[in-house]
Amino acid sequence: MTEFPIEGQVLVLAAAKASVAPNALPELLSRVQADLGPRLDDYRREFECVAEDDERVTFLVPSDHWTTVGDRLGCNRRETDAVRRAHTEQLRRLGSRLGRRDEFETALEIREAVVVGV
């Protein structure tokens, strides 16, 4: 299992947009991965998987999902938003790579992205 499933360039972009210290984001993402990784089977049963490879599985989840995860992990609003941004940017990067960017952008209007490392 990976430390966290967010690519380096995506991490830099998300850190630049986030309201948290750039060096705090990797630790936050590691905490989130530690929480989500063991729940992967639950995610597979409950949510739409839009992509999967050897490193990560990407899901679309309800729009309040990151608030729930942030509350469970004791994250403040800015930390939760930073994690949300990182997962969203990873989905966008994946969409560009797969030629599905427009599809994913439309989905993000009503749902959120969750990327779980495998």
Backbone bond lengths (Angstrom), bond angles and torsions (degrees), N, CA, C in turn:
res aa  C-N    CA-C-N  psi(-1)  N-CA   C-N-CA  omega(-1)  CA-C   N-CA-C  phi
1 M - - - 1.463 - - 1.528 108.61 -
2 T 1.315 116.40 141.14 1.455 120.89 -178.75 1.527 111.06 -78.83
3 E 1.340 114.32 159.09 1.469 119.44 176.53 1.528 109.53 -62.01
4 F 1.336 115.85 -45.73 1.465 122.58 169.37 1.523 107.52 -160.20
5 P 1.339 117.06 150.67 1.469 120.99 -169.78 1.527 115.51 -91.67
6 I 1.305 117.84 22.96 1.457 121.31 -176.65 1.533 108.64 -102.44
7 E 1.336 116.37 127.10 1.463 121.60 -179.02 1.529 110.94 -66.98
8 G 1.330 115.87 155.83 1.457 121.92 -176.21 1.513 114.64 -56.42
9 Q 1.338 117.79 -48.15 1.464 120.23 -179.43 1.527 111.10 -65.64
10 V 1.320 116.49 -35.55 1.468 120.72 177.55 1.524 109.19 -66.47
11 L 1.311 116.90 -40.45 1.462 121.90 178.46 1.530 110.46 -60.08
12 V 1.309 117.21 -44.83 1.467 121.34 179.26 1.529 110.14 -62.46
13 L 1.327 117.20 -44.88 1.463 121.18 179.61 1.530 111.08 -63.41
14 A 1.313 116.57 -46.61 1.466 120.07 -179.74 1.521 111.08 -64.14
15 A 1.323 117.61 -39.55 1.463 120.87 179.08 1.524 110.67 -64.25
16 A 1.322 116.60 -37.41 1.462 120.17 179.29 1.525 111.61 -66.07
17 K 1.322 116.97 -33.60 1.463 121.76 -178.70 1.531 112.89 -86.76
18 A 1.313 116.51 -20.22 1.464 121.14 -174.11 1.527 111.13 -81.48
19 S 1.318 114.98 159.17 1.464 121.34 178.13 1.524 111.28 -99.60
20 V 1.318 116.04 34.93 1.464 121.26 176.02 1.523 107.88 -126.30
21 A 1.304 116.39 160.20 1.461 120.62 178.11 1.532 108.80 -61.46
22 P 1.335 117.73 135.13 1.468 120.60 -177.49 1.524 113.51 -54.25
23 N 1.326 117.18 -35.75 1.463 119.25 -179.72 1.525 112.60 -75.04
24 A 1.339 118.60 -10.52 1.464 121.59 178.13 1.520 111.97 -83.78
25 L 1.331 117.76 -25.71 1.461 120.55 -174.77 1.529 113.64 -63.35
26 P 1.328 120.57 -44.35 1.467 118.70 178.08 1.533 112.91 -58.37
27 E 1.330 117.21 -39.58 1.468 119.65 178.43 1.519 110.65 -65.40
28 L 1.323 116.99 -41.87 1.471 120.79 177.46 1.524 110.81 -61.14
29 L 1.328 116.28 -46.01 1.455 120.01 -179.01 1.525 111.77 -64.77
30 S 1.314 117.15 -34.35 1.472 120.26 175.99 1.524 111.19 -66.26
31 R 1.331 116.61 -41.39 1.472 120.20 177.20 1.519 110.88 -62.42
32 V 1.320 115.96 -42.75 1.468 120.29 179.87 1.525 110.03 -64.59
33 Q 1.338 117.38 -44.95 1.473 119.99 179.18 1.524 110.66 -60.63
34 A 1.320 117.51 -40.42 1.470 120.66 178.47 1.526 111.09 -61.31
35 D 1.326 116.85 -31.51 1.463 121.56 178.10 1.525 111.47 -79.79
36 L 1.327 117.46 -43.27 1.463 121.29 -174.41 1.526 113.47 -79.62
37 G 1.321 117.34 -35.37 1.467 121.03 -176.42 1.523 113.64 -50.61
38 P 1.326 118.53 -50.97 1.461 119.93 179.29 1.541 113.54 -67.27
39 R 1.312 117.63 -13.44 1.462 122.48 179.96 1.537 112.48 -96.55
40 L 1.315 117.44 7.52 1.463 120.93 -174.51 1.521 112.45 -55.13
41 D 1.313 118.21 -43.94 1.471 120.01 178.91 1.523 111.43 -62.01
42 D 1.327 117.06 -37.87 1.468 120.26 176.40 1.527 110.45 -62.94
43 Y 1.321 116.50 -43.73 1.462 120.09 178.22 1.527 110.66 -60.55
44 R 1.311 116.61 -42.27 1.469 119.89 179.36 1.528 111.41 -59.87
45 R 1.318 117.03 -37.57 1.475 121.02 -179.23 1.523 112.55 -76.93
46 E 1.327 117.66 -34.24 1.461 120.96 -169.53 1.523 115.56 -98.39
47 F 1.323 118.48 -24.30 1.454 120.13 -170.11 1.524 112.16 -128.56
48 E 1.320 115.25 162.19 1.455 121.27 179.46 1.528 110.57 -77.52
49 C 1.308 115.53 121.40 1.462 121.49 174.73 1.527 106.86 -87.08
50 V 1.343 116.97 121.78 1.466 120.23 -178.40 1.525 112.57 -103.22
51 A 1.321 117.50 -13.48 1.462 120.75 177.76 1.527 109.36 -166.39
52 E 1.335 114.40 150.29 1.458 119.74 178.13 1.523 108.19 -151.99
53 D 1.322 115.76 137.05 1.459 120.83 173.31 1.530 108.08 -142.31
54 D 1.303 116.45 -166.72 1.464 120.40 -176.35 1.523 114.09 -70.15
55 E 1.330 117.57 -15.55 1.457 121.26 -175.67 1.520 114.77 -109.09
56 R 1.338 116.99 -27.82 1.466 119.18 -172.77 1.516 111.19 -155.09
57 V 1.337 113.99 155.97 1.455 122.47 172.75 1.524 106.21 -122.42
58 T 1.329 116.14 131.66 1.460 120.99 -174.01 1.519 109.66 -115.26
59 F 1.328 115.01 130.12 1.459 122.52 -176.82 1.524 110.84 -122.77
60 L 1.319 115.19 156.17 1.461 122.38 166.61 1.516 106.64 -106.14
61 V 1.322 115.85 130.09 1.464 122.26 -173.93 1.529 109.45 -129.66
62 P 1.339 118.04 168.32 1.471 120.30 178.33 1.530 111.90 -58.91
63 S 1.320 115.36 154.81 1.467 121.17 -173.31 1.527 115.00 -65.57
64 D 1.306 118.82 -14.53 1.468 120.76 178.54 1.531 112.74 -98.32
65 H 1.305 116.35 7.39 1.464 120.87 -172.75 1.527 113.12 -58.62
66 W 1.336 117.43 -47.78 1.464 119.08 -176.24 1.520 112.18 -68.42
67 T 1.307 117.72 -29.26 1.464 119.84 175.14 1.527 109.53 -63.19
68 T 1.327 116.25 -43.31 1.472 121.35 178.67 1.522 110.87 -62.73
69 V 1.326 116.90 -46.48 1.470 120.65 -179.96 1.535 109.89 -64.93
70 G 1.318 116.92 -45.14 1.468 120.08 178.88 1.510 112.58 -58.86
71 D 1.328 116.79 -42.75 1.467 120.44 177.21 1.524 110.70 -62.46
72 R 1.323 116.41 -43.66 1.471 120.67 -179.12 1.526 110.92 -61.61
73 L 1.337 117.11 -35.32 1.467 121.13 -177.07 1.524 113.53 -93.86
74 G 1.330 116.96 -0.50 1.463 120.10 179.17 1.517 113.66 74.06
75 C 1.318 117.24 27.61 1.467 121.81 179.16 1.522 109.86 -83.81
76 N 1.320 115.97 146.28 1.457 118.56 173.80 1.533 109.34 -81.32
77 R 1.318 117.10 177.18 1.464 121.39 -175.03 1.525 111.78 -61.31
78 R 1.312 117.77 -42.30 1.469 120.64 -179.76 1.525 111.99 -66.06
79 E 1.324 116.18 -41.10 1.460 119.50 178.02 1.527 110.79 -63.59
80 T 1.327 116.04 -44.59 1.462 120.36 178.78 1.524 110.51 -61.22
81 D 1.320 116.73 -42.47 1.459 120.67 179.20 1.536 110.98 -64.27
82 A 1.304 117.76 -38.55 1.469 121.20 179.11 1.528 110.76 -63.63
83 V 1.313 116.69 -42.15 1.463 120.63 178.34 1.528 109.67 -65.73
84 R 1.315 116.86 -44.58 1.469 121.39 177.58 1.529 110.34 -56.37
85 R 1.326 116.50 -46.75 1.468 120.95 -179.81 1.529 111.50 -60.84
86 A 1.314 117.14 -42.70 1.469 120.50 -179.41 1.528 110.78 -62.27
87 H 1.314 116.82 -44.74 1.472 119.97 179.95 1.525 110.90 -68.14
88 T 1.323 117.10 -37.32 1.459 121.18 177.94 1.519 110.67 -64.87
89 E 1.321 117.13 -45.26 1.466 120.80 180.00 1.528 111.04 -65.75
90 Q 1.333 117.03 -33.84 1.463 119.44 177.01 1.531 109.97 -65.76
91 L 1.323 117.63 -40.02 1.468 120.63 176.21 1.532 110.28 -62.93
92 R 1.315 117.02 -43.15 1.474 120.07 178.48 1.528 111.19 -60.96
93 R 1.318 116.31 -43.43 1.467 120.39 178.32 1.526 109.99 -61.03
94 L 1.305 115.97 -44.25 1.460 120.94 178.05 1.529 110.89 -62.54
95 G 1.329 116.24 -42.56 1.461 120.60 178.29 1.515 112.13 -59.59
96 S 1.325 116.66 -41.66 1.470 120.32 177.74 1.524 110.67 -63.83
97 R 1.306 116.11 -43.31 1.466 121.37 -178.76 1.531 111.40 -63.95
98 L 1.342 116.51 -37.30 1.466 121.37 -176.19 1.526 113.68 -93.02
99 G 1.326 117.27 -1.36 1.456 119.84 -176.42 1.520 112.73 71.37
100 R 1.333 116.39 28.04 1.468 121.99 -177.72 1.530 111.56 -122.55
101 R 1.301 117.34 21.23 1.465 121.64 -174.79 1.533 111.83 -57.25
102 D 1.333 118.11 -47.44 1.468 120.83 -179.28 1.530 110.98 -61.23
103 E 1.313 116.06 -42.88 1.477 120.87 178.34 1.531 110.66 -58.90
104 F 1.316 116.49 -46.28 1.455 120.45 -178.65 1.524 111.66 -69.09
105 E 1.330 117.49 -38.53 1.466 120.44 177.30 1.527 110.50 -60.48
106 T 1.310 116.78 -42.28 1.467 120.73 178.25 1.528 110.24 -63.40
107 A 1.311 116.76 -43.05 1.472 120.48 179.42 1.527 110.79 -62.36
108 L 1.326 117.60 -36.28 1.465 121.22 -178.18 1.528 112.77 -69.14
109 E 1.312 117.77 -11.97 1.463 120.22 176.11 1.526 111.66 -68.44
110 I 1.335 117.07 -26.25 1.470 120.21 -177.79 1.522 113.88 -126.19
111 R 1.328 117.05 -8.51 1.470 120.08 -179.48 1.519 109.71 -136.25
112 E 1.330 114.59 175.40 1.463 121.85 178.62 1.511 109.30 -119.26
113 A 1.315 115.29 160.53 1.464 121.79 178.19 1.521 110.05 -97.83
114 V 1.322 114.84 141.48 1.452 121.58 171.28 1.528 106.13 -131.76
115 V 1.325 115.35 126.87 1.451 121.46 179.49 1.522 106.83 -116.74
116 V 1.336 115.49 121.00 1.456 120.73 -177.04 1.531 108.15 -114.03
117 G 1.310 116.50 126.71 1.459 120.58 177.79 1.512 110.71 -73.45
118 V 1.339 114.88 147.87 1.469 120.57 178.61 1.515 110.52 -119.38
